[in-house]
Amino acid sequence: MTDDKKMTIADVATHAGVAKVTVSRVLNNSPKVTARTREKVLSTMARLNFVPDVRARGLAKNRTFLLGLIYYESANALYISDIQRGVLEGALSGGYELILHPVQQKESCIADNVEHFVERTKVDGVVLVPPISQLDDVVERLVDKGVGVVRITARQIDTPERTVISQDQAGAAKMTNYLIDLHHTQIAFVQGPETNISAQEKYKGFCSAMKKRGLTVKKRLIFQGDYSLQSGYDSAMRMFSRNTQPTAVFAANDFTALGVLRAAMARGVDVPSQLSVAGFDDSSMCDLVWPSLTSVHQSLDEIGKQAAMKLINTLSGVLVPAGEFIEPVVAIRNSTGPCRT
């Protein structure tokens, strides 16, 4: 084929040795195509540098083949970046393009904002990122307009086909058990925002693991944070001002944990010989600080990809009740060590 000739579905079908309808089904992510045939068609598309004509597909099927990713503008940028990477991968693999839409959390009516976004862009469906995914009025508005929705959330708050659940409670329990295995019994916990479902699930995981290991959750070692670096710093400074000190701190996200590390440095507390510090999310910054930060890893990009694929399947009329649960793991680095007291 010459470079100036635009590849068509017919060309792909000929080179792959399949019918045109099979190529169309692959482009539309149809379950009627076997995995082997799908792979053959996709590899042929790549070899021919075939680019689907999204506009033509949209006119033919009354779709735009556009997905939206909606999140709060003030949300953790690294968390959003990891989710976005997965959603984009899932969207592109299904023949869709992705539009990002940050929302101001302090807006008077977030549901109005989201409705205006889908009216302007004509997206076929949206992925909602926590904590905006908690808002039932936003989901109801989208469903009323016939827009597909998948919510990323830390527990079941909707029908299975509209949710992808992150294992925040399980991840927090794993980190707590890891710290206990290091012989820490005085463990402080810096929470996330009280109304945030993810933060609630992490605290439940922490408390559950402590109880199962026969340890008491002490109120004086629980600090209210808001997922910010400053809240971690402030919480640690309050903790350091008291007579009795914990030997480990588990923060509900990495930003908060970095605030704890900064406070420890300011007070001359050595990490990890005097204080172990752990976070949650395993963001890229964990390897950029010293000591490098131990954190809970749960493949945010895979969660985003699952959300996009579930949304695309639903738009194609294929209900997928549940995805594979992505097991969180403890990513061990230099900020944690054995209890020495």
N, C-alpha and C positions, 0 to 999 in steps of 0.2 A: 504494500500500500504506500502511496506517496504521502508526504507530510501534509500537503495542502488539501487532502481529501478528508472530509469530516466523516468519522465512523458512525454507522447507524446500527440499530438493533439487528437489522438483517445481516450486516457484516459480521457482527458478533456471533449470531446464530450459525452462519455458514462456517466460520472458523472453529467454532466450538462443536459443531456437528449436532446441534440441537434445533428444535423448532423456535420460531420467533416468540411464541407464547411462553416458552420456557424462560427465555431471556427476560421477558416482561415480568414473569413471576419472581425471578431472582431480584429484579429491581424493586419490586413491591414487597419483598420479604415474605413471600407466600410460603406457607407450610407444606404446600403440595410438591415442592421440589426437594429431592433427596440431598443430603449433605455432600455426597460425591459430585452430583451434577452441579450443585451450587458452586462448589469449589472450582470445577472446570470452567464454568461460565465466568466467574470472577477473575480467574487467572487469564482467561482470554481477553477480558476487558482491559486488564492491566497491560497485557502484551500489546494490544492495539491502541493503547492510550485513549480508550473510549470514555467520553464524558457524557452522562445522560443529559438530555435537554429537559431540565426541570420545568421550564415554562410549558413546554408541550405536554409533558406528563400531567401537569396540573390542570391544564385545560381539558384534557381527555377524561380525567377522573374527578373534576371539580375539587381539586386540592391544590395547595401551594407548595407542598413538600418542604415546608418550613416548620421548625420547632422553636419554641422559646425556652430560655432558661431564666427563671425569675428568682431574684434573691435580694436581700437587704443590702443597700450600698455600704452600710456600716459593718457588714459581716467580716469575719476573719478572711483576709484576702488570700492567704495561702490555702485555707480550706476550700474556698470557692474555686480557686485555680485548679486544685486537684479534681474536684467534682466536675468542673467545666471540661477538663481534658477527657474524662470518661464519657460525658454526655456527647461531646463532639465526635469522639470515635464511634460511639453507637449510632449517632445520627448519620454520619457519612457512610457507614457500612450498610445502612438501610436506604441510602439514596436521598437523604434529607440534608438540608442546610440548617444552621443554628443561628439564632438571634439572641443576644444577651440583653436582659432588661433589669438593671438595678433599680430598686425602689427605696425612697426615703422612708425610714421606719417611723418618723414622726408625722407623716402625712395624715390629714384628717380622715380620709377614706381610701384605704389601700385597695379595696375591691374596685372602686371607680378607676383608679390608676391602671390596674391590671386589665380591666375591661376595655379601657381606651387603647391600651397597648395591643390587644388581640384584634380590635377593630381596625387599627391602623395597618398592622402588619399582615393580617389574615393568616396567622399561623394556624396549622392544623391541630397542634397540641402543645402543651407546656409541661416542663418539669419544674416543680416547686422545691426550693432548697430550704431547710430549716433555718430560722424559726418561722418564716413566712408560710411554710407548708402546714403549720398548725392552724391556720386561719380558715375555718369552715365557710365563712361568708365569701371568701375569695373563690374557693372550690365550687360552691353552689352557683356563683355568678358565671364561672367558666362553663360548668356543665349545662346551665340554662341556655348558653349561647352555642352549644354543640361543639365545644372545644375539648379535645382529649386532655386528660390530666393524670400525671403520676406524681405522688408526693414522696419525697425522701424524708423518713421520720425514724425516730428511735423506738417507737412501739406502734402497735396496730391502732390506727385512728380512723381508718376508712376501709372500704372493701379491699380484698387482697389484690385485685387487678389494678387498683389505683395507688398501691403503696410499694415502696422498697424500703426495707427496715434495716437500719444499721444496728450492729450489736454493741451498743454503748454500755449497757449494763454488764454484759459478759466481759467486755474489755476492761471495765473498771474493776471487776472482781478478779480478773487475771493479774492485773497490776498489784492489787492489794495483797493477793496471795504471794506474789513474787517478793514484795517487801517483807511480809511475815516470814517467808522462807529465809530471808537474810537476818532473821531474829529481831526485827523491829516490832515492838509492841505498842510504842507510843507514836502513833501515826496521825499527823494532822491532815486535814482535807480542805482544800480551797474550792468551794462550789462555783458553778456557773450561775447565770441569771435564774432567779426562782421560778419564773413562768416558762422557762425553756424546757421542753420535754426531754431533750438530750441531756441537759444538766441534771434533771430529776432522775433519769435512768442511771447516770453515772454515780450519783450519790447512793442510789439503791444498791448498785453493785458493790460499792465500797462497804456499806453497812452490812450487807448480806455476807460478804467474805469475812469481815471481822467477827460477826456473830458465829459463823460456822467454825471459825478457828478458836472460839472461846474467848475472844477479846471484846472489851467494852468500847463502844464509840463514845468518847468524852466530848461533851458540848463545848468545853473550853478549847478543844482542838479542831473545831469546825468553824470555818470562816466563810463569810458570804462574799463571793466575787462576781464579776460580770464578764468573764472571758478576756479581760484586758490585762496588759502588762502592769498597769498601775495598780489594779486591784490585787495582783499577786504581790507586788512590792509592799503595798499598805498592809495586807494581811500578815506578811512575814514580819514586818516591823512591829506590829502589835504582838505577834507571837514572841519575838525576841525580847520584848519589854517585860515579860512575865518571869516569875521565879523558876518555874519548871518548864523545860523545853522538850519538844518531841525529838525523836532521832531521825524521823523521815517526814517528808511533806509530799502529798500526792495532789497535784493541781488538775482541775477539770479540763484544761487545754494547755497547749504549749506556750502560748503568750503569757498566761498566768504563771506557769512554771518559770519562765524567763524572768518575770518580776520577782519571784522568790529568789532566784539565783542572784539577781542584782542586789537585793536586800542583804543576802548572806555576805556578798562581797563587801558591801558598805559597812557591815557590822563585824567584819573579820572572822566570820564563821566559815570554816573550811568545808568544802563539798568535795568528796562524800565522807571524809573521815569523821566529821562532827555532825553532818546533816546530809542525808540522802534526799534527792529531789527528783520527782518524776512528773511527766506531763501526759497529755493525751492528744493524739492525731498524727504523731510522727511526721511532722511537717519538715520541709527542707532545712529550716533553721536549726534543727536539732544537731546537725553536724557542723554548724557554723559558729557555735559558741563553745567556750571552755569553762568548766568541763562539758563535754558533749552530753546532750540530754537524753536520758532514758525515757521512752514514751510508748504509748499504746498505738500499734499500727493496725489499721483495718481497711486498707486498700480503697481509699475514697474514689480513685479513678474507676475502679471496678464497680463500685456502687453507682456512680454516675452512668456508666455504660449500661448496667442492668436497667436503670430507670429509662434511658432512651430506648432500649430495645423493647422493654415492656410497653412503652407508649406507642411505638411504631406497630407492634403486633396488635395492640388494641385498635389502632386506627385502621388496620387491615382486617378487622373483624375476628381476630384471634385472641381470645381472652387467656391470659397467662396468670393463673392465680397466685403463684409464688415463684420467686427466683431462688437461686442457691444462696443460703446464708454464708456470708463471708466471715470466716472465723478470725477474730482479732488475735494478735500476738503481741508479746512484750518485746520491743526492740531495745536491747540492753546496751547502754553506753557508759560513760565515765561518771555520771552524776549520781549513781547509786552504788552502795557497797554494804558490807556486813555491819550490823550494829556493834559498836565498840564500847558500849556502856553496860 
